[in-house]
Amino acid sequence: MNELPPLVHNLEPIRHRIADAARASGRTADAITLVAVTKYVDAAMARALADAGCLDLGESRPQELWRKAEALAGCPVRWHLIGHLQRNKIARTLPLVSLVHSVDSLRLIEAIETEAAGLTQSAPVLLEVNVSGEAAKHGFSPDELAPLGQRLEQLAHVEVRGLMCMAGRDSAADQARREFEQLRKLRDRLQTLWPDRLKLNELSMGMSGDFEAAIAEGATLVRIGSSLFDP
Ligand SMILES: *Cc1c(COP(=O)(O)O)cnc(C)c1O
């Protein structure tokens, strides 16, 4: 008999914590998608997650996403790219992913538009925002986004679905929560400023250490890695 991989044991407790956090803020668990981040584990573990019903999987490096997507070909997995996308990797990445969370410049958006047009597919994306202001972080600064609405509306293939952020590396719990609140408020403001056709329904925020705070502030996608795999 094969033993169940340990991560399967952590999946249910994490799902419960997500549901509890949702309930605590008057939301339902199905309003929040768990994106299981598989960057620490191999393709066999990723497959075990999918077999356990966790079908949204995230990778931060495009090459690793390609590798695992190939290894899991035929699994009904939705792949999420959650890390920086270099322009020379767009063409190979787009056909594999259901959502790119980490679009961090207009130049990248324009390049994705061009590739998606060539592939005749749509390209759902989130705009990564550097809410903590750390120099080492990718992402738009919060002030940069307001003027982009007109341009984004014209794109025929890129579909901007919402915003993404990571709390600052050194942010204490209350500080992380304020950063998530800031992202939600930015989304609300852009939704009033930008053309109606741009629907910013998604907020990708919250990781192992802070996903409950993110859910309290309106996260619709939480990206959880280490706590799924901790023994
Ligand atoms: C690694 C990673 C995660 C998951 O982090 P954990 O703390 O391990 O849950 C989430 N988002 C991004 C962008 C990551 O790179």
PDBQT file of the ligand as one rigid body, heavy atoms in Angstrom, charges set to zero:
ROOT
HETATM    1  C1  LIG A 301       5.759  31.260  -2.234  1.00  0.00    +0.000 C 
HETATM    2  C2  LIG A 301       4.660  32.197  -2.460  1.00  0.00    +0.000 A 
HETATM    3  C3  LIG A 301       3.454  32.044  -1.764  1.00  0.00    +0.000 A 
HETATM    4  C4  LIG A 301       3.228  30.963  -0.710  1.00  0.00    +0.000 C 
HETATM    5  O1  LIG A 301       3.913  31.312   0.447  1.00  0.00    +0.000 OA
HETATM    6  P1  LIG A 301       3.773  30.466   1.798  1.00  0.00    +0.000 P 
HETATM    7  O2  LIG A 301       4.166  31.423   2.852  1.00  0.00    +0.000 OA
HETATM    8  O3  LIG A 301       4.695  29.331   1.657  1.00  0.00    +0.000 OA
HETATM    9  O4  LIG A 301       2.366  30.045   1.938  1.00  0.00    +0.000 OA
HETATM   10  C5  LIG A 301       2.433  32.947  -2.042  1.00  0.00    +0.000 A 
HETATM   11  N1  LIG A 301       2.584  33.928  -2.955  1.00  0.00    +0.000 NA
HETATM   12  C6  LIG A 301       3.724  34.105  -3.637  1.00  0.00    +0.000 A 
HETATM   13  C7  LIG A 301       3.815  35.211  -4.627  1.00  0.00    +0.000 C 
HETATM   14  C8  LIG A 301       4.801  33.244  -3.410  1.00  0.00    +0.000 A 
HETATM   15  O5  LIG A 301       5.947  33.432  -4.105  1.00  0.00    +0.000 OA
ENDROOT
TORSDOF 0
